[in-house]
């Protein structure tokens, strides 16, 4: 049961990681005018991703200083996700040997 919970947490962290990567790529495509924000579908998809990630970014953005328009909060969150995934893997290994 405990290993199943760890697997679910790992899966959710992986999904969140991919959501952040997709959002970062979309933001680059908006900046370089590859995608147009006036398109309804693209805008709705982008807003949905923003609603998912904004609560996660908000505390990190309060801590980080202003870097002149470059937002490092997705990078920090991705690093934290990888650390959490490693910790979960370690806990799963310890639990499976016990």
Long-range contacts (C-beta under 8 A, 24 or more apart in sequence): 2-95, 3-92, 3-95, 3-96, 6-88, 6-91, 6-92, 6-95, 7-92, 9-88, 10-85, 10-88, 10-89, 13-81, 13-84, 13-85, 13-88, 14-85, 16-52, 16-56, 16-81, 17-78, 17-81, 17-82, 19-49, 19-52, 19-53, 20-53, 20-74, 20-77, 20-78, 20-81, 21-78, 22-49, 23-49, 23-50, 23-53, 23-74, 24-74, 53-77
